[in-house]
Amino acid sequence: MKKNEALYHLIKSLNKTEKRYITLQISSQKSTPPIYLKLFYLLDKMKSYSEQGLKKEYDKLNENTPLARVKRYLYHQLKKILLAYQMDNSIYGKILIELHAVEFFYNKNLYDLSWDAVVKAKKLAIDSEKNEILIDILRWERVLLAFQAPKEKEATQKEYKRTIAKVNNEYDTFVLSDQVYDIITSGEASKVRIEKLQKAKLLDDPLLKDINLAQSVRAKLHFHNAYFFYHQTLGNYALCCQATKNNIALLENSPKYTYHNPRSYLNSLINLIVSQLELNNPEETTKTLNKLKQLEKTAPYNKSKHILAIINAYYYELSNILYVYNGHFKEAKAIRNISEKTLDTYKEYIKPYQKMYFQQILALGCFGSDDFKEALNWTNKMLNEKSAFVGGVKSQFYMLNIIIHFELGNIDYLPHCIKIAQQYLKKTNTISKSDLLLLKHLNKIKKTATKEEIKKFFQKLLFEIEPLTKNPQENFSYRNYEFTISWLIAKRDNRKFEHVFRERIAENPIHADR
């Protein structure tokens, strides 16, 4: 992002509620719209940023103040207003308000009021386990106790030391968990990630050996998350389920922490659903999906549109996965419209990586129901994305895109698609042996091939690729390989992909040891 575009991108990132809040805050202070509010409207209307275009529109306002100065002032005002907005909508903000009140009243020599603010801030910090802020609160508590209860100062000093130890414990556990996460999300081939995990020996660290060393709920969550990420990379989804169930039980037994940190519980449920899907356990998956959907009716989840967006986006994305990965493409088609509507309704809140996975499953659902043009529409959308959150999933889009072009009869276009795909796969180090074989063979297919030649072509390709699915280091995503193998069989036998895929899923369910 260029520096002169920062203000534009900030405004474009705002949702309708935030824009309304900004407009009301500025308008309430002025009888007529100030120049910086007019600039806000100009930037908000722009579909793409152009410095020259902005200057042209700004000149029409007949203002004497230079554009650069107004842009700086608007940016400064937006920061203040948005920070005030965020203060009222997050636990961190609520604690910081009390903490600022502590200092303000203290400087006014209003020690009783300052103490009240310390008590409120401390309760919020302890309930939500925001120990890093609690250190600051305890520091103020020690200062104020000098005026109110000097004998209790020693107890606060001990609590201060314990809290610092907790923060250090949380941080050290988080770093280990985060290192495991970095490896699993590196976008590299499964074999490379497994080798890195084994070489790093992260789980040999004492903090990830003994859960009893974790001194807080947050540290325990980091502990279980590390094992979830580790087993996910190895494909041990039964152990992934156990790790997430440990987190869910921990959070359900810590209601105060969970209330103030709703994303932790939400993420644990989503991780459990993902693991249950990989274990091909539709009954348990449906139960957990319903549990996820029910959250939108309860506090604190229904108080945040951002969290409601996460609940609904993941609910429909994972419901599509449940149907598609079990070959129920008609059921997936039945919820396609509401899924697309959800993606559009919450587009302001959905992160790029979540959007990417959502688009992928919609593309696969369209492919499975023989709606190849719509499937191509979804793969093209993803391939045109410039987001950094792509990696291995974008590689899968490239592969699916090539198969779709084949189904549409765009044989002449295949060499071009294959060349681009190979460049990307090699650049991101996400190419597998099966990908190489598929691209190599499809690059040779001729438009004039007879049915018999096509059958022999796919027979040979299937013979070379299928053994690779037995290799655990090659087969990180079992379901993606099932799609490929089922498609190859369907082409070889001149059958519908949906029927072949459903048969294979019934005959070859995923087991816990897969």
Order of alpha helices (4+ residues) and beta strands (2+ residues): alpha-alpha-alpha-alpha-alpha-alpha-alpha-alpha-alpha-alpha-alpha-alpha-alpha-alpha-alpha-alpha-alpha-alpha-alpha-alpha-alpha-alpha-alpha-alpha-alpha-alpha
